[in-house]
Amino acid sequence: MWTHRHLLGIAQLSRDDVLEVFERADGWLAGACGGAQRVRPLHGRTVVNLFFDACARTCASFEVACKRLGADVISMSPQASSIARGESLLDTVKSLDALGADAIVIRHPASGAPEFVAAHIRASIVNGGDGAHEHPTQALVDALTIRRHGKKFEGLVVLLCGDVLHSSLARSHALLLGGLGAEVRFCSPRTLMPRAVESLGPTVRGYTRLVDAIADADVVVTLGIQNDRQRGVMIPSAREYARTFGLNARVLARAKSDALVMRSGPIDRGVEMDPRVADGSQSVVVEQVEAGVAVRMAVLESVVRAADRARSSG
């Protein structure tokens, strides 16, 4: 049984924890597809989406997940909070905690922000992405999407191509998929590749040539360019990036014939991915969005229930 009051990163999860999320999410997807009567396990609970780093898709996914669980949901941005007038992150979160929030989803540009506030409040904290550190729910979403296509994680080759250095998803994928037995490949220009990338796990490999990295890949995930997180110009131009790292049909042909193409955020068409690939038969981008709501439902229900059990036993 899931025992975590918070979801701060993939490293805290065991294999059984991950499988439990998958099973719960599969159940929610099956219920939605089968038209089953709605169950609202978080009816009467309050969840706050506190997004200091803009990401409309992740915020909307959490909001829909909350509503389907029956929770009352409040979505806030820095402009709508007292932080715009100088209040600290901790004081803001403590106020939400005092108002009776059962869970707070935090997305913040500073790595470690969710873990910091989790140590000071009663509410459950879910990491919605913290800088270039982690994005645990999206990694779980992608892994579930892969699993639902019948692919086994052991020996799977997963390529993540793009701005690896500034990606919150790259580390989560390395920990999650690598822990499940997959080979995780990162591919980016040298200026966007972390140092000692192989230190993220024994099955992690770094590449600076897409044609080499994509060979025999089972899954290809594009990450895009995080211009808002970069200091200075780290690629010559969008045109040059598209020429050397853009995913098109010719390059994709070097992967396995049934390789999945994934992207968790808005696609920069013509730069990171050719429109014909983005809309092609191998693309599962829309399925990722559908799985995203189910995974976040599973996570929110799990952390709130774990907090309830901890309080009742303590």
C-alpha positions, 0 to 999 in steps of 0.5 A: 500500500502507498505510504507517501504523504507527498510525491516530491520525486521519483527517487522516493518511489519503489517499483511497487509504488510505481506499479500501484500508480499504474494500476490505479490510473488504468482503473480510472481510464477503464472507468472513463472508457466504460462509462462507469458511475463516477466515484469521487473519493476526494469529495469535500477535500481541497486541492490547490494548484500553486504554479510559479512556473507557467505550464498550462497543460500540467495545471489543466491536467491537475485541475481536471484530475481534482474535479473528477475526484470530487475535490474542490480545486483552487488554481493560483499564479504568483500574480494572484498571490501575495508573493507579488507583494513580497511574501515568501513561498513558505508563508504563502504555503503556510497560509494555504495549509491553515485554510485547510488545503488537503494537498498542494501541487507546486510548480516552481522554477527553483529546484527543491522548492516542493521538498522545502515546503513539505517539511513545514506544513500538514498538507500533502505536497505534489511536485508539479515540476521544480526547475531542472530537477524533476517532474515526477508525475509527467514521467509516470504519465509517459511510462504508463503510456508506454506500458499501455502500448504493450512494451516491456520496460526491461531492455527498452530503449528510450531516447529523450532529445532536446534541452536536457540541461534545463529539463525537469523531465529528463532526470525523472525519466532517468530515475523511473525508466532506468529503475524499471530496466530501460536504457535511457539515452539523452541527446542534445547539443553539447551546450545543453547536455549536463556534465557527467550525465551517465551519473544519473544511472547505469543505463543512462547514455549521452549523445550529441548526434541524433542519428546515432542516438535514435538507432533502434530506439523503442520510444522517442521523446522530444523535450524542446528548448527551454529558452526561459531557463537559459542564460545566454544563447546556447544554440546558434539558431532555431533553423540550425537546431531543426537541421541537426536535432529536429525529428523528421521522418528520415531520422525517425526511420532509424528507430524501430518501426513501431517506435512511439513518438512522445511530447509532454508539452506544446510542440515547436513544429518545424523546429523540434519535430516535423508536423508530419511526425507530430501528427503521424501514426507513431505519435501518442501525444494525445494519449499522453494527455489522456493518461495524464489526468488518470495518473494525477488522479491516482497520485492525488488520491494516494497522497491524501489517503496516506496522509489520512492514515498517518494522522489516524495512526499517530 
